[in-house]
Amino acid sequence: MHVRTPLRAGMRATVLVALAAVLAACGSSTATSSSSATGTITAKDPWVKTAASGMTAAFVTLVNDSGSEDVLVSAASSAAGMVQLHEMVMQDGQMVMQEKKGGIPVPAKGEAVLEPGGNHIMLMELKAPIKVGEQVAITLTFSSGATVQIEAAARDYDGGNESY
């Protein structure tokens, strides 16, 4: 017969709290989030393509834990003179980049993936070269009023021979 004692129950609670702390510490160090009246937006795995000058692009997965859609409406960074939200679209038989009017929707209980060849954050008029391993601070602003601060790690990327 199994007897529940206050000591055993206390030990179980201590073990559960310790396990939760360990699991929380194992999360991505690049993830940041912001809570607003509509819920929580979390940014996962932000990164930026290295560049010697001119412009480059930043990428991130935005996760919306709320029951309401939110929209990424702008981004800002002290690393660039101008920052815009961009998309890739087919025009005259070829893929071209253009500003994303109206922002980037992040569906309720879903995610928006900003990635090479798709939606992304353009950093233009770079103030200095962005080198491998550097962290680029970017502030994301949503239609709900929420803001999310990300630190995008700079890395080389040649996939698709894309030039930003």
Helices and strands as residue ranges (DSSP letters): H 6-25, E 32-36, E 39-49, E 55-64, E 70-76, E 80-91, E 94-99, E 104-106, E 110-114, E 120-126, E 135-142, E 147-155, G 159-161
